[in-house]
Amino acid sequence: MINFSREDLKRLCYSSTFEKGKEYYKQNRISNFFIEDIEDDYSNPCERISANVTGSNGNIYNCMAVLFKEHRNKLRLSSCFCNCDAFAKYEGLCKHSVALLLKYIDLYNENKKTKKV
C-alpha cells in the first residue's frame, strides 16, 4: 500500500507547481521511467524512481525520488531530486518531480487494481 497520495503531494509544493506538474504528467512529458529496488545506507529496503521530464522550454531534466519501504511495504517519500533551477532555488518539490511522482502513484494504483482482479 502506498501511503502518500495526490493530496500529500499537494502539501509538498506550491499549488501552482502541483498544477503544472499534473499538466506535464497528462501531456506525457515523462520518458525513461524506471523503478528499482535498492537499500539505503542502513540496509533498509527502498524503491528508487527515476525519469527524464521535458520542461516547457524543451530542456530535459533528470528527476529521481527514493521511497522508503516501511512496515507491510507501505511507502514513504524519503528524498527527491531534480536538476532544474527551480528545485535548487525554491522550497518544496518542482513541477518535474510532481510529474514523476504522479506517474508512480497512478502506476502503483493501476497495478494494485490488476492484482485484485
Backbone atoms as SQL, in Angstrom:
CREATE TABLE atoms (id INTEGER PRIMARY KEY, chain TEXT, resi INTEGER, resn TEXT, atom TEXT, x REAL, y REAL, z REAL);
INSERT INTO atoms VALUES
  (1, 'A', 1, 'MET', 'N', 0.843, -1.189, 0.000),
  (2, 'A', 1, 'MET', 'CA', 0.000, 0.000, 0.000),
  (3, 'A', 1, 'MET', 'C', 0.878, 1.239, 0.000),
  (4, 'A', 2, 'ILE', 'N', 0.525, 2.181, -0.817),
  (5, 'A', 2, 'ILE', 'CA', 1.272, 3.442, -0.866),
  (6, 'A', 2, 'ILE', 'C', 0.638, 4.380, 0.162),
  (7, 'A', 3, 'ASN', 'N', 1.442, 5.053, 0.937),
  (8, 'A', 3, 'ASN', 'CA', 0.856, 5.908, 1.967),
  (9, 'A', 3, 'ASN', 'C', 1.096, 7.379, 1.708),
  (10, 'A', 4, 'PHE', 'N', 1.289, 7.732, 0.453),
  (11, 'A', 4, 'PHE', 'CA', 1.171, 9.136, 0.094),
  (12, 'A', 4, 'PHE', 'C', 0.361, 9.208, -1.181),
  (13, 'A', 5, 'SER', 'N', -0.394, 10.260, -1.306),
  (14, 'A', 5, 'SER', 'CA', -1.369, 10.399, -2.374),
  (15, 'A', 5, 'SER', 'C', -1.163, 11.730, -3.096),
  (16, 'A', 6, 'ARG', 'N', -2.033, 11.987, -4.017),
  (17, 'A', 6, 'ARG', 'CA', -2.011, 13.288, -4.706),
  (18, 'A', 6, 'ARG', 'C', -2.183, 14.425, -3.690),
  (19, 'A', 7, 'GLU', 'N', -3.032, 14.202, -2.701),
  (20, 'A', 7, 'GLU', 'CA', -3.235, 15.222, -1.669),
  (21, 'A', 7, 'GLU', 'C', -1.954, 15.464, -0.879),
  (22, 'A', 8, 'ASP', 'N', -1.238, 14.388, -0.580),
  (23, 'A', 8, 'ASP', 'CA', 0.034, 14.535, 0.130),
  (24, 'A', 8, 'ASP', 'C', 1.039, 15.306, -0.726),
  (25, 'A', 9, 'LEU', 'N', 1.063, 15.023, -2.018),
  (26, 'A', 9, 'LEU', 'CA', 1.980, 15.744, -2.917),
  (27, 'A', 9, 'LEU', 'C', 1.667, 17.240, -2.932),
  (28, 'A', 10, 'LYS', 'N', 0.393, 17.562, -2.901),
  (29, 'A', 10, 'LYS', 'CA', -0.005, 18.976, -2.891),
  (30, 'A', 10, 'LYS', 'C', 0.588, 19.718, -1.694),
  (31, 'A', 11, 'ARG', 'N', 0.760, 19.005, -0.591),
  (32, 'A', 11, 'ARG', 'CA', 1.321, 19.623, 0.605),
  (33, 'A', 11, 'ARG', 'C', 2.845, 19.791, 0.516),
  (34, 'A', 12, 'LEU', 'N', 3.467, 19.150, -0.451),
  (35, 'A', 12, 'LEU', 'CA', 4.925, 19.212, -0.589),
  (36, 'A', 12, 'LEU', 'C', 5.397, 20.252, -1.601),
  (37, 'A', 13, 'CYS', 'N', 4.461, 21.033, -2.136),
  (38, 'A', 13, 'CYS', 'CA', 4.838, 22.055, -3.120),
  (39, 'A', 13, 'CYS', 'C', 3.775, 23.148, -3.159),
  (40, 'A', 14, 'TYR', 'N', 4.082, 24.200, -3.892),
  (41, 'A', 14, 'TYR', 'CA', 3.104, 25.262, -4.108),
  (42, 'A', 14, 'TYR', 'C', 1.965, 24.711, -4.970),
  (43, 'A', 15, 'SER', 'N', 0.754, 25.234, -4.792),
  (44, 'A', 15, 'SER', 'CA', -0.390, 24.740, -5.566),
  (45, 'A', 15, 'SER', 'C', -0.184, 24.938, -7.064),
  (46, 'A', 16, 'SER', 'N', 0.424, 26.049, -7.455),
  (47, 'A', 16, 'SER', 'CA', 0.686, 26.275, -8.877),
  (48, 'A', 16, 'SER', 'C', 1.701, 25.265, -9.427),
  (49, 'A', 17, 'THR', 'N', 2.654, 24.880, -8.600),
  (50, 'A', 17, 'THR', 'CA', 3.644, 23.877, -9.005),
  (51, 'A', 17, 'THR', 'C', 2.977, 22.519, -9.187),
  (52, 'A', 18, 'PHE', 'N', 2.078, 22.176, -8.270),
  (53, 'A', 18, 'PHE', 'CA', 1.360, 20.911, -8.403),
  (54, 'A', 18, 'PHE', 'C', 0.567, 20.886, -9.703),
  (55, 'A', 19, 'GLU', 'N', -0.136, 21.962, -10.005),
  (56, 'A', 19, 'GLU', 'CA', -0.957, 22.014, -11.216),
  (57, 'A', 19, 'GLU', 'C', -0.086, 21.902, -12.481),
  (58, 'A', 20, 'LYS', 'N', 1.071, 22.557, -12.490),
  (59, 'A', 20, 'LYS', 'CA', 1.979, 22.458, -13.643),
  (60, 'A', 20, 'LYS', 'C', 2.525, 21.039, -13.773),
  (61, 'A', 21, 'GLY', 'N', 2.880, 20.428, -12.646),
  (62, 'A', 21, 'GLY', 'CA', 3.363, 19.054, -12.674),
  (63, 'A', 21, 'GLY', 'C', 2.306, 18.097, -13.169),
  (64, 'A', 22, 'LYS', 'N', 1.068, 18.323, -12.757),
  (65, 'A', 22, 'LYS', 'CA', -0.056, 17.495, -13.214),
  (66, 'A', 22, 'LYS', 'C', -0.235, 17.623, -14.727),
  (67, 'A', 23, 'GLU', 'N', -0.091, 18.844, -15.241),
  (68, 'A', 23, 'GLU', 'CA', -0.189, 19.052, -16.692),
  (69, 'A', 23, 'GLU', 'C', 0.950, 18.348, -17.434),
  (70, 'A', 24, 'TYR', 'N', 2.147, 18.429, -16.907),
  (71, 'A', 24, 'TYR', 'CA', 3.285, 17.727, -17.521),
  (72, 'A', 24, 'TYR', 'C', 3.018, 16.228, -17.572),
  (73, 'A', 25, 'TYR', 'N', 2.469, 15.698, -16.489),
  (74, 'A', 25, 'TYR', 'CA', 2.148, 14.274, -16.447),
  (75, 'A', 25, 'TYR', 'C', 1.090, 13.940, -17.496),
  (76, 'A', 26, 'LYS', 'N', 0.023, 14.729, -17.550),
  (77, 'A', 26, 'LYS', 'CA', -1.053, 14.500, -18.520),
  (78, 'A', 26, 'LYS', 'C', -0.554, 14.623, -19.961),
  (79, 'A', 27, 'GLN', 'N', 0.415, 15.504, -20.186),
  (80, 'A', 27, 'GLN', 'CA', 0.972, 15.713, -21.520),
  (81, 'A', 27, 'GLN', 'C', 2.035, 14.673, -21.876),
  (82, 'A', 28, 'ASN', 'N', 2.243, 13.706, -20.992),
  (83, 'A', 28, 'ASN', 'CA', 3.186, 12.616, -21.219),
  (84, 'A', 28, 'ASN', 'C', 4.604, 13.120, -21.504),
  (85, 'A', 29, 'ARG', 'N', 5.056, 14.046, -20.682),
  (86, 'A', 29, 'ARG', 'CA', 6.405, 14.599, -20.838),
  (87, 'A', 29, 'ARG', 'C', 7.469, 13.766, -20.131),
  (88, 'A', 30, 'ILE', 'N', 7.087, 12.614, -19.619),
  (89, 'A', 30, 'ILE', 'CA', 7.993, 11.755, -18.860),
  (90, 'A', 30, 'ILE', 'C', 8.521, 10.652, -19.767),
  (91, 'A', 31, 'SER', 'N', 9.825, 10.474, -19.781),
  (92, 'A', 31, 'SER', 'CA', 10.444, 9.399, -20.563),
  (93, 'A', 31, 'SER', 'C', 11.474, 8.673, -19.702),
  (94, 'A', 32, 'ASN', 'N', 11.859, 7.519, -20.152),
  (95, 'A', 32, 'ASN', 'CA', 12.852, 6.691, -19.450),
  (96, 'A', 32, 'ASN', 'C', 12.489, 6.461, -17.988),
  (97, 'A', 33, 'PHE', 'N', 11.209, 6.238, -17.739),
  (98, 'A', 33, 'PHE', 'CA', 10.708, 5.987, -16.390),
  (99, 'A', 33, 'PHE', 'C', 11.214, 4.631, -15.918),
  (100, 'A', 34, 'PHE', 'N', 11.781, 4.605, -14.714),
  (101, 'A', 34, 'PHE', 'CA', 12.406, 3.384, -14.220),
  (102, 'A', 34, 'PHE', 'C', 12.218, 3.277, -12.713),
  (103, 'A', 35, 'ILE', 'N', 11.890, 2.077, -12.243),
  (104, 'A', 35, 'ILE', 'CA', 11.765, 1.802, -10.811),
  (105, 'A', 35, 'ILE', 'C', 12.714, 0.664, -10.470),
  (106, 'A', 36, 'GLU', 'N', 13.482, 0.840, -9.408),
  (107, 'A', 36, 'GLU', 'CA', 14.357, -0.257, -8.974),
  (108, 'A', 36, 'GLU', 'C', 14.353, -0.372, -7.459),
  (109, 'A', 37, 'ASP', 'N', 14.481, -1.607, -7.003),
  (110, 'A', 37, 'ASP', 'CA', 14.610, -1.868, -5.573),
  (111, 'A', 37, 'ASP', 'C', 16.050, -1.618, -5.160),
  (112, 'A', 38, 'ILE', 'N', 16.228, -0.860, -4.091),
  (113, 'A', 38, 'ILE', 'CA', 17.562, -0.559, -3.570),
  (114, 'A', 38, 'ILE', 'C', 17.527, -0.667, -2.048),
  (115, 'A', 39, 'GLU', 'N', 18.673, -0.480, -1.440),
  (116, 'A', 39, 'GLU', 'CA', 18.760, -0.382, 0.018),
  (117, 'A', 39, 'GLU', 'C', 19.396, 0.952, 0.364),
  (118, 'A', 40, 'ASP', 'N', 18.952, 1.541, 1.474),
  (119, 'A', 40, 'ASP', 'CA', 19.581, 2.779, 1.924),
  (120, 'A', 40, 'ASP', 'C', 20.882, 2.451, 2.659),
  (121, 'A', 41, 'ASP', 'N', 21.499, 3.454, 3.243),
  (122, 'A', 41, 'ASP', 'CA', 22.784, 3.271, 3.935),
  (123, 'A', 41, 'ASP', 'C', 22.700, 2.324, 5.125),
  (124, 'A', 42, 'TYR', 'N', 21.494, 2.073, 5.607),
  (125, 'A', 42, 'TYR', 'CA', 21.294, 1.203, 6.767),
  (126, 'A', 42, 'TYR', 'C', 20.694, -0.143, 6.375),
  (127, 'A', 43, 'SER', 'N', 20.773, -0.475, 5.087),
  (128, 'A', 43, 'SER', 'CA', 20.248, -1.733, 4.525),
  (129, 'A', 43, 'SER', 'C', 18.728, -1.850, 4.609),
  (130, 'A', 44, 'ASN', 'N', 18.042, -0.725, 4.693),
  (131, 'A', 44, 'ASN', 'CA', 16.580, -0.726, 4.662),
  (132, 'A', 44, 'ASN', 'C', 16.100, -0.768, 3.216),
  (133, 'A', 45, 'PRO', 'N', 15.058, -1.526, 2.922),
  (134, 'A', 45, 'PRO', 'CA', 14.560, -1.609, 1.547),
  (135, 'A', 45, 'PRO', 'C', 13.895, -0.304, 1.097),
  (136, 'A', 46, 'CYS', 'N', 14.204, 0.088, -0.118),
  (137, 'A', 46, 'CYS', 'CA', 13.658, 1.310, -0.718),
  (138, 'A', 46, 'CYS', 'C', 13.361, 1.053, -2.189),
  (139, 'A', 47, 'GLU', 'N', 12.633, 1.950, -2.791),
  (140, 'A', 47, 'GLU', 'CA', 12.451, 1.975, -4.239),
  (141, 'A', 47, 'GLU', 'C', 12.978, 3.303, -4.746),
  (142, 'A', 48, 'ARG', 'N', 13.772, 3.233, -5.820),
  (143, 'A', 48, 'ARG', 'CA', 14.239, 4.461, -6.465),
  (144, 'A', 48, 'ARG', 'C', 13.481, 4.587, -7.781),
  (145, 'A', 49, 'ILE', 'N', 12.897, 5.760, -7.964),
  (146, 'A', 49, 'ILE', 'CA', 12.147, 6.069, -9.178),
  (147, 'A', 49, 'ILE', 'C', 12.933, 7.135, -9.918),
  (148, 'A', 50, 'SER', 'N', 13.157, 6.932, -11.198),
  (149, 'A', 50, 'SER', 'CA', 13.875, 7.943, -11.966),
  (150, 'A', 50, 'SER', 'C', 13.239, 8.083, -13.341),
  (151, 'A', 51, 'ALA', 'N', 13.425, 9.252, -13.920),
  (152, 'A', 51, 'ALA', 'CA', 12.893, 9.529, -15.260),
  (153, 'A', 51, 'ALA', 'C', 13.479, 10.838, -15.769),
  (154, 'A', 52, 'ASN', 'N', 13.294, 11.055, -17.045),
  (155, 'A', 52, 'ASN', 'CA', 13.574, 12.350, -17.660),
  (156, 'A', 52, 'ASN', 'C', 12.231, 13.037, -17.867),
  (157, 'A', 53, 'VAL', 'N', 12.178, 14.322, -17.565),
  (158, 'A', 53, 'VAL', 'CA', 10.948, 15.100, -17.754),
  (159, 'A', 53, 'VAL', 'C', 11.279, 16.291, -18.636),
  (160, 'A', 54, 'THR', 'N', 10.526, 16.453, -19.719),
  (161, 'A', 54, 'THR', 'CA', 10.751, 17.552, -20.646),
  (162, 'A', 54, 'THR', 'C', 10.045, 18.801, -20.136),
  (163, 'A', 55, 'GLY', 'N', 10.815, 19.871, -19.980),
  (164, 'A', 55, 'GLY', 'CA', 10.286, 21.133, -19.479),
  (165, 'A', 55, 'GLY', 'C', 9.610, 21.947, -20.556),
  (166, 'A', 56, 'SER', 'N', 9.056, 23.081, -20.158),
  (167, 'A', 56, 'SER', 'CA', 8.308, 23.943, -21.085),
  (168, 'A', 56, 'SER', 'C', 9.190, 24.525, -22.176),
  (169, 'A', 57, 'ASN', 'N', 10.480, 24.671, -21.895),
  (170, 'A', 57, 'ASN', 'CA', 11.396, 25.225, -22.893),
  (171, 'A', 57, 'ASN', 'C', 12.079, 24.148, -23.722),
  (172, 'A', 58, 'GLY', 'N', 11.673, 22.880, -23.525),
  (173, 'A', 58, 'GLY', 'CA', 12.244, 21.771, -24.282),
  (174, 'A', 58, 'GLY', 'C', 13.456, 21.128, -23.630),
  (175, 'A', 59, 'ASN', 'N', 13.946, 21.720, -22.544),
  (176, 'A', 59, 'ASN', 'CA', 15.064, 21.097, -21.819),
  (177, 'A', 59, 'ASN', 'C', 14.583, 19.807, -21.165),
  (178, 'A', 60, 'ILE', 'N', 15.483, 18.845, -21.073),
  (179, 'A', 60, 'ILE', 'CA', 15.167, 17.582, -20.422),
  (180, 'A', 60, 'ILE', 'C', 15.840, 17.565, -19.055),
  (181, 'A', 61, 'TYR', 'N', 15.036, 17.316, -18.019),
  (182, 'A', 61, 'TYR', 'CA', 15.531, 17.316, -16.646),
  (183, 'A', 61, 'TYR', 'C', 15.538, 15.895, -16.085),
  (184, 'A', 62, 'ASN', 'N', 16.552, 15.601, -15.307),
  (185, 'A', 62, 'ASN', 'CA', 16.677, 14.302, -14.655),
  (186, 'A', 62, 'ASN', 'C', 16.042, 14.382, -13.283),
  (187, 'A', 63, 'CYS', 'N', 15.076, 13.527, -13.033),
  (188, 'A', 63, 'CYS', 'CA', 14.377, 13.500, -11.756),
  (189, 'A', 63, 'CYS', 'C', 14.568, 12.140, -11.106),
  (190, 'A', 64, 'MET', 'N', 14.615, 12.157, -9.781),
  (191, 'A', 64, 'MET', 'CA', 14.770, 10.925, -9.027),
  (192, 'A', 64, 'MET', 'C', 14.099, 11.087, -7.677),
  (193, 'A', 65, 'ALA', 'N', 13.453, 10.029, -7.220),
  (194, 'A', 65, 'ALA', 'CA', 12.848, 10.011, -5.890),
  (195, 'A', 65, 'ALA', 'C', 13.155, 8.664, -5.252),
  (196, 'A', 66, 'VAL', 'N', 13.317, 8.679, -3.939),
  (197, 'A', 66, 'VAL', 'CA', 13.522, 7.448, -3.188),
  (198, 'A', 66, 'VAL', 'C', 12.364, 7.298, -2.219),
  (199, 'A', 67, 'LEU', 'N', 11.759, 6.129, -2.249),
  (200, 'A', 67, 'LEU', 'CA', 10.644, 5.805, -1.361),
  (201, 'A', 67, 'LEU', 'C', 11.098, 4.716, -0.404),
  (202, 'A', 68, 'PHE', 'N', 10.972, 4.992, 0.860),
  (203, 'A', 68, 'PHE', 'CA', 11.368, 4.069, 1.912),
  (204, 'A', 68, 'PHE', 'C', 10.232, 3.082, 2.155),
  (205, 'A', 69, 'LYS', 'N', 10.548, 1.798, 2.160),
  (206, 'A', 69, 'LYS', 'CA', 9.537, 0.769, 2.429),
  (207, 'A', 69, 'LYS', 'C', 9.436, 0.551, 3.929),
  (208, 'A', 70, 'GLU', 'N', 8.297, 0.942, 4.466),
  (209, 'A', 70, 'GLU', 'CA', 8.057, 0.779, 5.887),
  (210, 'A', 70, 'GLU', 'C', 7.352, -0.552, 6.149),
  (211, 'A', 71, 'HIS', 'N', 6.915, -0.737, 7.347),
  (212, 'A', 71, 'HIS', 'CA', 6.204, -1.948, 7.754),
  (213, 'A', 71, 'HIS', 'C', 5.079, -2.285, 6.779),
  (214, 'A', 72, 'ARG', 'N', 4.973, -3.554, 6.412),
  (215, 'A', 72, 'ARG', 'CA', 3.947, -4.048, 5.483),
  (216, 'A', 72, 'ARG', 'C', 4.032, -3.388, 4.121),
  (217, 'A', 73, 'ASN', 'N', 5.235, -3.033, 3.710),
  (218, 'A', 73, 'ASN', 'CA', 5.503, -2.447, 2.397),
  (219, 'A', 73, 'ASN', 'C', 4.813, -1.121, 2.131),
  (220, 'A', 74, 'LYS', 'N', 4.408, -0.415, 3.166),
  (221, 'A', 74, 'LYS', 'CA', 3.931, 0.950, 2.970),
  (222, 'A', 74, 'LYS', 'C', 5.126, 1.781, 2.541),
  (223, 'A', 75, 'LEU', 'N', 4.892, 2.740, 1.685),
  (224, 'A', 75, 'LEU', 'CA', 5.977, 3.562, 1.153),
  (225, 'A', 75, 'LEU', 'C', 5.880, 4.985, 1.657),
  (226, 'A', 76, 'ARG', 'N', 7.037, 5.571, 1.950),
  (227, 'A', 76, 'ARG', 'CA', 7.121, 6.958, 2.402),
  (228, 'A', 76, 'ARG', 'C', 8.177, 7.652, 1.544),
  (229, 'A', 77, 'LEU', 'N', 7.878, 8.843, 1.070),
  (230, 'A', 77, 'LEU', 'CA', 8.847, 9.602, 0.291),
  (231, 'A', 77, 'LEU', 'C', 10.016, 9.968, 1.188),
  (232, 'A', 78, 'SER', 'N', 11.195, 9.490, 0.819),
  (233, 'A', 78, 'SER', 'CA', 12.391, 9.717, 1.622),
  (234, 'A', 78, 'SER', 'C', 13.198, 10.899, 1.092),
  (235, 'A', 79, 'SER', 'N', 13.374, 10.940, -0.228),
  (236, 'A', 79, 'SER', 'CA', 14.122, 12.052, -0.830),
  (237, 'A', 79, 'SER', 'C', 13.692, 12.226, -2.276),
  (238, 'A', 80, 'CYS', 'N', 14.003, 13.386, -2.795),
  (239, 'A', 80, 'CYS', 'CA', 13.644, 13.704, -4.169),
  (240, 'A', 80, 'CYS', 'C', 14.696, 14.650, -4.727),
  (241, 'A', 81, 'PHE', 'N', 14.949, 14.559, -6.039),
  (242, 'A', 81, 'PHE', 'CA', 15.936, 15.420, -6.685),
  (243, 'A', 81, 'PHE', 'C', 15.520, 15.691, -8.120),
  (244, 'A', 82, 'CYS', 'N', 15.809, 16.891, -8.577),
  (245, 'A', 82, 'CYS', 'CA', 15.677, 17.270, -9.981),
  (246, 'A', 82, 'CYS', 'C', 16.802, 18.250, -10.286),
  (247, 'A', 83, 'ASN', 'N', 17.350, 18.174, -11.490),
  (248, 'A', 83, 'ASN', 'CA', 18.457, 19.072, -11.828),
  (249, 'A', 83, 'ASN', 'C', 17.992, 20.395, -12.451),
  (250, 'A', 84, 'CYS', 'N', 16.709, 20.737, -12.301),
  (251, 'A', 84, 'CYS', 'CA', 16.237, 22.036, -12.788),
  (252, 'A', 84, 'CYS', 'C', 16.626, 23.140, -11.800),
  (253, 'A', 85, 'ASP', 'N', 16.630, 24.368, -12.269),
  (254, 'A', 85, 'ASP', 'CA', 16.971, 25.515, -11.419),
  (255, 'A', 85, 'ASP', 'C', 15.981, 25.697, -10.267),
  (256, 'A', 86, 'ALA', 'N', 14.700, 25.472, -10.540),
  (257, 'A', 86, 'ALA', 'CA', 13.670, 25.699, -9.523),
  (258, 'A', 86, 'ALA', 'C', 13.830, 24.764, -8.330),
  (259, 'A', 87, 'PHE', 'N', 14.261, 23.538, -8.566),
  (260, 'A', 87, 'PHE', 'CA', 14.414, 22.596, -7.458),
  (261, 'A', 87, 'PHE', 'C', 15.438, 23.110, -6.455),
  (262, 'A', 88, 'ALA', 'N', 16.516, 23.694, -6.959),
  (263, 'A', 88, 'ALA', 'CA', 17.572, 24.207, -6.083),
  (264, 'A', 88, 'ALA', 'C', 17.197, 25.558, -5.462),
  (265, 'A', 89, 'LYS', 'N', 16.348, 26.299, -6.148),
  (266, 'A', 89, 'LYS', 'CA', 16.064, 27.669, -5.745),
  (267, 'A', 89, 'LYS', 'C', 14.887, 27.823, -4.778),
  (268, 'A', 90, 'TYR', 'N', 13.868, 26.962, -4.923),
  (269, 'A', 90, 'TYR', 'CA', 12.635, 27.146, -4.168),
  (270, 'A', 90, 'TYR', 'C', 12.387, 25.999, -3.193),
  (271, 'A', 91, 'GLU', 'N', 11.573, 26.293, -2.192),
  (272, 'A', 91, 'GLU', 'CA', 11.193, 25.282, -1.217),
  (273, 'A', 91, 'GLU', 'C', 10.152, 24.341, -1.831),
  (274, 'A', 92, 'GLY', 'N', 10.214, 23.075, -1.486),
  (275, 'A', 92, 'GLY', 'CA', 9.231, 22.098, -1.959),
  (276, 'A', 92, 'GLY', 'C', 9.641, 21.460, -3.272),
  (277, 'A', 93, 'LEU', 'N', 8.783, 20.583, -3.740),
  (278, 'A', 93, 'LEU', 'CA', 9.041, 19.867, -4.985),
  (279, 'A', 93, 'LEU', 'C', 8.875, 20.787, -6.187),
  (280, 'A', 94, 'CYS', 'N', 9.573, 20.480, -7.250),
  (281, 'A', 94, 'CYS', 'CA', 9.397, 21.204, -8.522),
  (282, 'A', 94, 'CYS', 'C', 8.334, 20.479, -9.354),
  (283, 'A', 95, 'LYS', 'N', 7.889, 21.108, -10.433),
  (284, 'A', 95, 'LYS', 'CA', 6.842, 20.524, -11.281),
  (285, 'A', 95, 'LYS', 'C', 7.294, 19.224, -11.933),
  (286, 'A', 96, 'HIS', 'N', 8.594, 19.089, -12.201),
  (287, 'A', 96, 'HIS', 'CA', 9.114, 17.863, -12.818),
  (288, 'A', 96, 'HIS', 'C', 9.022, 16.695, -11.833),
  (289, 'A', 97, 'SER', 'N', 9.352, 16.962, -10.576),
  (290, 'A', 97, 'SER', 'CA', 9.260, 15.940, -9.528),
  (291, 'A', 97, 'SER', 'C', 7.806, 15.549, -9.274),
  (292, 'A', 98, 'VAL', 'N', 6.924, 16.525, -9.310),
  (293, 'A', 98, 'VAL', 'CA', 5.494, 16.243, -9.146),
  (294, 'A', 98, 'VAL', 'C', 5.019, 15.315, -10.264),
  (295, 'A', 99, 'ALA', 'N', 5.404, 15.602, -11.503),
  (296, 'A', 99, 'ALA', 'CA', 5.014, 14.757, -12.635),
  (297, 'A', 99, 'ALA', 'C', 5.525, 13.326, -12.444),
  (298, 'A', 100, 'LEU', 'N', 6.776, 13.191, -12.028),
  (299, 'A', 100, 'LEU', 'CA', 7.374, 11.879, -11.773),
  (300, 'A', 100, 'LEU', 'C', 6.568, 11.108, -10.726),
  (301, 'A', 101, 'LEU', 'N', 6.266, 11.744, -9.614),
  (302, 'A', 101, 'LEU', 'CA', 5.566, 11.067, -8.520),
  (303, 'A', 101, 'LEU', 'C', 4.107, 10.777, -8.856),
  (304, 'A', 102, 'LEU', 'N', 3.464, 11.637, -9.642),
  (305, 'A', 102, 'LEU', 'CA', 2.099, 11.352, -10.087),
  (306, 'A', 102, 'LEU', 'C', 2.071, 10.110, -10.968),
  (307, 'A', 103, 'LYS', 'N', 3.049, 9.989, -11.839),
  (308, 'A', 103, 'LYS', 'CA', 3.126, 8.788, -12.686),
  (309, 'A', 103, 'LYS', 'C', 3.300, 7.547, -11.818),
  (310, 'A', 104, 'TYR', 'N', 4.149, 7.626, -10.823),
  (311, 'A', 104, 'TYR', 'CA', 4.377, 6.485, -9.944),
  (312, 'A', 104, 'TYR', 'C', 3.098, 6.121, -9.184),
  (313, 'A', 105, 'ILE', 'N', 2.438, 7.112, -8.610),
  (314, 'A', 105, 'ILE', 'CA', 1.213, 6.856, -7.845),
  (315, 'A', 105, 'ILE', 'C', 0.162, 6.192, -8.726),
  (316, 'A', 106, 'ASP', 'N', -0.037, 6.726, -9.927),
  (317, 'A', 106, 'ASP', 'CA', -1.042, 6.149, -10.820),
  (318, 'A', 106, 'ASP', 'C', -0.648, 4.747, -11.270),
  (319, 'A', 107, 'LEU', 'N', 0.611, 4.523, -11.556),
  (320, 'A', 107, 'LEU', 'CA', 1.087, 3.197, -11.954),
  (321, 'A', 107, 'LEU', 'C', 0.904, 2.209, -10.811),
  (322, 'A', 108, 'TYR', 'N', 1.249, 2.628, -9.613),
  (323, 'A', 108, 'TYR', 'CA', 1.094, 1.776, -8.440),
  (324, 'A', 108, 'TYR', 'C', -0.374, 1.413, -8.232),
  (325, 'A', 109, 'ASN', 'N', -1.254, 2.393, -8.300),
  (326, 'A', 109, 'ASN', 'CA', -2.683, 2.153, -8.097),
  (327, 'A', 109, 'ASN', 'C', -3.253, 1.274, -9.210),
  (328, 'A', 110, 'GLU', 'N', -2.787, 1.451, -10.425),
  (329, 'A', 110, 'GLU', 'CA', -3.222, 0.630, -11.558),
  (330, 'A', 110, 'GLU', 'C', -2.812, -0.832, -11.341),
  (331, 'A', 111, 'ASN', 'N', -1.572, -1.059, -10.918),
  (332, 'A', 111, 'ASN', 'CA', -1.085, -2.411, -10.662),
  (333, 'A', 111, 'ASN', 'C', -1.824, -3.046, -9.492),
  (334, 'A', 112, 'LYS', 'N', -2.159, -2.257, -8.501),
  (335, 'A', 112, 'LYS', 'CA', -2.866, -2.748, -7.323),
  (336, 'A', 112, 'LYS', 'C', -4.250, -3.248, -7.729),
  (337, 'A', 113, 'LYS', 'N', -4.942, -2.506, -8.604),
  (338, 'A', 113, 'LYS', 'CA', -6.261, -2.919, -9.075),
  (339, 'A', 113, 'LYS', 'C', -6.161, -4.207, -9.874),
  (340, 'A', 114, 'THR', 'N', -5.146, -4.328, -10.704),
  (341, 'A', 114, 'THR', 'CA', -4.969, -5.509, -11.546),
  (342, 'A', 114, 'THR', 'C', -4.755, -6.750, -10.681),
  (343, 'A', 115, 'LYS', 'N', -4.003, -6.619, -9.603),
  (344, 'A', 115, 'LYS', 'CA', -3.738, -7.756, -8.726),
  (345, 'A', 115, 'LYS', 'C', -4.992, -8.240, -8.010),
  (346, 'A', 116, 'LYS', 'N', -5.956, -7.360, -7.766),
  (347, 'A', 116, 'LYS', 'CA', -7.182, -7.733, -7.049),
  (348, 'A', 116, 'LYS', 'C', -8.141, -8.503, -7.943),
  (349, 'A', 117, 'VAL', 'N', -8.045, -8.336, -9.258),
  (350, 'A', 117, 'VAL', 'CA', -8.992, -8.965, -10.177),
  (351, 'A', 117, 'VAL', 'C', -8.743, -10.447, -10.267);
